[in-house]
Amino acid sequence: MWHLLRIGDNSPEPNGSWKRTVYDLWRKYGVSRVAKFALASGIGFLIAEVILILGVLVFYHTTNVPSIAYSSPIILGLNALAFGIGVTVAFVINENVTVRGQVEEGRSNQGRANWFKRWGKYQLASLLGNIVIVGVQLALLAIISLSLVFGNIVGAIVAYPVTYFVSMRFVWGLHFLGEK
């Protein structure tokens, strides 16, 4: 059963009825792709969190931002910078791990142009998720003075399914549940 956990999607098909059933479900519902996307998103999210924490420490000299700062240009700017960098890192990981070999790249310059086109689409898809994250984050800060870091985590959990489905369909043109 360990071969089901391999990162590559080109692992040999298992023998045996129960192994075959598990393998078929694994491929049909794209469990491997969902897990890889979550890992890539998690890494991008952690990078965004580090940028956000460091920025808050620089500007406020503490990680506890007053709840009245929920609409501060500094907070909004830090969020934009952090998410822009984090999303780019997640995109690069997704391109090289999650959907590698599932998207036709094209040749040389056209392939590079397609890469930038997908990057732009991924930024837009992630913008939708990031709007949800920042909305949840700022609402929790304003309502219960929840730290930006924890509000960000709650927002990311809420936004993950939206970002995954939109990214698979509109960025890479893949069916979001694995094979059709």
C-alpha positions in Angstrom: 0.0 0.0 0.0 3.0 2.3 0.4 3.2 2.8 -3.4 -0.2 4.7 -3.1 1.6 7.4 -1.2 4.3 8.0 -3.7 4.5 11.6 -4.9 4.7 10.8 -8.6 1.4 10.0 -10.4 3.2 7.5 -12.7 3.5 4.7 -10.1 2.7 1.2 -11.3 -0.8 0.0 -10.9 -1.3 -2.4 -8.0 -2.4 -6.0 -8.2 -5.2 -7.5 -6.2 -8.8 -6.5 -5.9 -8.7 -4.4 -2.7 -5.5 -2.7 -3.8 -7.0 -2.0 -7.2 -10.2 -0.5 -5.6 -8.1 1.8 -3.4 -5.9 2.8 -6.3 -9.0 3.5 -8.5 -10.6 5.7 -5.9 -7.2 7.4 -5.3 -7.0 8.3 -9.0 -10.6 9.0 -9.6 -11.0 11.5 -6.8 -7.5 13.0 -7.2 -6.5 12.5 -3.5 -2.9 12.7 -4.4 -3.4 16.0 -6.3 -5.5 17.5 -3.5 -2.8 16.6 -1.0 0.0 18.0 -3.1 -2.0 21.2 -3.7 -2.6 21.5 0.0 1.1 21.0 0.7 2.1 23.7 -1.9 -0.6 26.0 -0.6 0.6 25.4 2.9 4.2 26.3 2.1 3.1 29.5 0.3 0.9 30.3 3.3 3.7 29.8 5.7 5.9 32.2 3.7 3.1 34.7 3.7 2.7 34.3 7.5 6.4 34.9 8.1 6.2 38.1 6.0 3.1 39.2 7.8 4.5 38.5 11.2 7.8 40.3 10.5 5.9 43.3 9.0 3.6 43.6 12.0 6.6 43.4 14.3 8.4 46.1 12.4 5.4 48.5 12.2 3.7 47.7 15.6 6.6 46.3 17.6 4.2 43.5 18.7 2.2 40.7 17.2 -1.0 42.0 18.9 -2.4 44.7 16.6 -5.1 46.8 18.1 -8.6 45.9 16.7 -9.1 49.5 15.4 -6.2 48.8 12.9 -8.3 46.4 10.8 -8.6 48.9 8.0 -5.0 50.3 8.3 -3.2 50.8 5.0 -0.2 49.2 6.6 -2.1 46.0 7.4 -3.6 45.9 3.9 -0.2 46.5 2.3 1.4 43.8 4.4 -1.3 41.4 3.4 -0.9 42.2 -0.3 2.9 41.8 -0.2 2.7 38.6 1.8 0.0 37.0 -0.3 1.7 38.0 -3.6 4.9 36.3 -2.6 3.3 33.3 -1.0 1.0 32.7 -3.9 3.9 32.8 -6.4 5.8 30.2 -4.3 2.7 28.0 -4.2 2.2 28.3 -8.0 5.8 27.3 -8.7 5.5 24.2 -6.4 2.1 23.3 -8.0 3.6 23.7 -11.5 6.6 21.4 -10.7 4.9 18.9 -8.4 1.1 18.9 -8.3 0.2 19.2 -12.0 3.5 18.2 -13.6 2.8 16.1 -16.7 -0.9 16.8 -16.6 -0.8 20.1 -18.5 0.6 20.3 -22.0 3.3 22.9 -22.0 3.9 23.6 -25.7 7.3 24.4 -27.1 10.0 27.0 -26.1 8.6 30.5 -26.2 5.0 29.4 -26.4 5.6 27.2 -23.3 7.1 30.2 -21.4 4.2 32.4 -22.5 1.7 29.7 -21.3 3.6 29.5 -18.0 3.1 33.3 -17.4 -0.5 33.0 -18.5 -1.1 30.3 -15.9 0.8 32.2 -13.3 -1.5 35.2 -13.9 -4.6 33.1 -13.8 -3.3 31.5 -10.6 -2.7 34.9 -9.1 -6.3 35.8 -10.0 -7.7 32.5 -8.6 -5.7 33.0 -5.4 -6.9 36.6 -5.2 -10.4 35.3 -4.8 -9.2 33.0 -1.9 -7.1 35.8 -0.5 -10.1 38.1 -0.4 -11.9 35.5 1.7 -8.8 35.1 3.9 -8.4 38.8 4.5 -12.1 39.3 5.0 -12.2 36.6 7.7 -9.0 37.9 9.2 -10.1 41.5 9.5 -13.6 40.5 10.7 -12.1 38.4 13.5 -9.8 41.2 14.4 -12.6 43.8 14.5 -15.1 41.6 16.3 -13.0 39.6 18.8 -9.5 41.2 18.5 -8.2 37.9 17.2 -4.5 38.1 16.2 -3.9 38.6 12.5 -1.9 35.3 12.4 -4.8 33.2 13.8 -7.4 35.1 11.7 -5.2 34.3 8.7 -5.2 30.6 9.5 -9.0 30.5 10.0 -9.4 32.4 6.7 -7.1 30.0 4.8 -9.1 27.0 6.0 -12.3 28.6 4.8 -10.8 29.7 1.4 -8.9 26.5 0.5 -11.7 24.6 -1.3 -12.6 27.7 -3.4 -8.9 28.2 -4.4 -8.4 24.5 -5.2 -11.5 24.2 -7.4 -11.0 27.4 -9.3 -7.3 26.7 -9.8 -7.7 23.2 -11.1 -10.4 24.2 -13.6 -9.4 27.7 -14.8 -5.6 27.7 -14.4 -4.7 24.2 -15.5 -7.9 23.1 -17.2 -8.1 19.9 -15.1 -11.2 18.3 -13.6 -10.9 19.1 -9.9 -11.7 15.6 -8.7 -9.0 13.8 -10.6 -9.8 12.0 -13.8 -13.0 12.6 -15.7 
